[in-house]
């Protein structure tokens, strides 16, 4: 299965977003050999980490889950709140990773309300592998040089 995290950031968050990129690369590599059924061939999470600017709120509005049956693509966005953005920017590497971890794991709940057309996909095994691999990454402490 192909996996990716598409990142939207601004000048204020750009310096901290390298950790999200590092996580995305590790998850992409981890999932490339996994098979959860042919229901989803490409899983993409949009990660929006942009400080809100008055008048431009609609530009960075998270998109709801979308499933394209024809090519097995499942996409949605997550967006850090203003408080989480501030914490993410001003925290240690481990705290920043925990913010990302919590945001990504919470987003897996979208799969609980998946479209009826999405039948051949082992959701529970995917969630378990996803959470387990993120925990392995955080416990490895290798992420410290990516921020």
C-alpha positions in Angstrom: 0.0 0.0 0.0 1.2 3.5 -0.7 1.1 6.0 2.1 1.9 9.7 2.4 1.5 12.8 4.4 1.0 16.0 2.4 2.2 19.0 4.4 0.9 22.5 4.3 2.9 24.9 6.4 3.7 28.6 6.7 6.9 30.6 7.4 6.2 30.4 11.1 5.9 26.6 11.2 8.3 25.7 8.4 11.3 25.3 10.7 9.5 22.7 12.8 7.8 20.8 10.0 10.9 18.7 9.2 9.8 16.2 11.9 6.4 15.6 10.1 8.4 15.0 6.9 10.6 12.6 8.6 7.6 10.7 10.1 5.9 10.7 6.6 9.0 9.1 5.0 9.2 6.4 7.7 5.5 5.6 7.4 5.8 5.6 3.6 8.6 3.0 3.7 6.9 1.0 6.4 3.6 0.7 4.5 5.1 0.0 1.0 5.3 -3.7 1.7 2.0 -4.0 3.7 -1.2 -5.4 2.3 -4.6 -4.7 4.0 -6.7 -5.7 1.1 -7.4 -4.0 -2.3 -9.9 -1.5 -0.9 -7.2 1.2 -0.4 -4.1 1.4 -2.5 -3.2 4.9 -1.6 -3.7 6.5 1.8 -2.9 10.2 2.1 -3.2 12.5 5.2 -3.0 16.2 4.6 -1.2 17.8 7.6 -2.1 21.5 7.9 0.2 23.4 10.2 -0.6 27.0 9.5 -1.2 29.9 11.9 -4.7 31.4 11.2 -4.7 34.8 9.5 -7.9 36.8 9.7 -9.6 36.9 6.3 -7.8 33.7 5.0 -9.5 31.1 7.2 -11.1 29.4 4.2 -7.7 28.9 2.5 -6.6 26.3 5.0 -9.9 24.5 5.9 -9.4 20.8 6.5 -11.0 18.6 3.8 -13.3 15.8 4.9 -12.4 12.1 4.1 -12.7 11.3 0.5 -12.7 7.8 -1.0 -12.2 7.2 -4.7 -13.4 3.7 -5.4 -12.1 3.6 -8.9 -8.4 3.8 -7.9 -8.6 3.0 -4.2 -7.5 6.4 -2.9 -8.4 7.5 0.6 -7.6 11.1 1.7 -8.4 13.6 4.4 -6.8 16.5 6.3 -5.9 17.1 9.8 -5.2 20.6 11.2 -3.5 21.6 14.3 -5.4 24.1 16.5 -3.7 27.4 17.3 -2.8 26.1 20.7 -1.2 23.0 19.3 0.7 25.0 16.7 2.2 27.1 19.4 3.0 24.1 21.5 4.5 22.3 18.4 6.7 25.2 17.5 7.9 25.9 21.1 8.3 22.4 22.4 11.1 19.8 22.6 11.4 17.3 19.8 9.8 14.6 21.9 6.8 16.8 22.8 6.4 17.8 19.1 6.4 14.2 18.1 3.7 13.5 20.7 1.6 16.3 19.3 2.0 14.8 15.8 1.3 11.3 17.2 -1.9 12.3 18.9 -3.1 14.2 15.8 -2.4 11.3 13.4 -3.8 8.6 15.7 -7.0 10.7 16.4 -7.5 11.0 12.6 -7.7 7.2 12.3 -11.3 7.5 13.6 -12.3 8.6 10.1 -11.9 4.9 9.1 -14.7 4.0 11.6 -17.1 5.9 9.5 -15.7 4.8 6.1 -17.9 4.7 3.0 -20.0 1.6 2.3 -18.0 1.0 -0.9 -14.8 0.5 1.1 -15.2 -3.1 2.0 -12.0 -4.9 1.3 -9.6 -3.3 3.8 -8.5 -4.6 7.2 -9.0 -1.4 9.2 -8.1 -2.9 12.6 -4.8 -4.3 11.4 -4.0 -1.1 9.6 -4.7 1.0 12.8 -2.7 -1.4 14.9 0.3 -1.3 12.6 0.1 2.5 12.2 0.0 3.2 16.0 2.6 0.5 16.7 5.1 1.9 14.1 4.6 5.5 15.4 5.3 4.2 18.9 8.5 2.4 17.7 9.6 5.7 16.1 9.1 7.8 19.2 10.8 5.2 21.4 13.8 5.1 19.0 14.7 8.7 19.7 16.1 8.9 16.2 13.8 11.8 15.3 15.8 14.4 17.4 18.0 15.6 14.5 15.1 16.3 12.2 13.8 19.4 13.8 
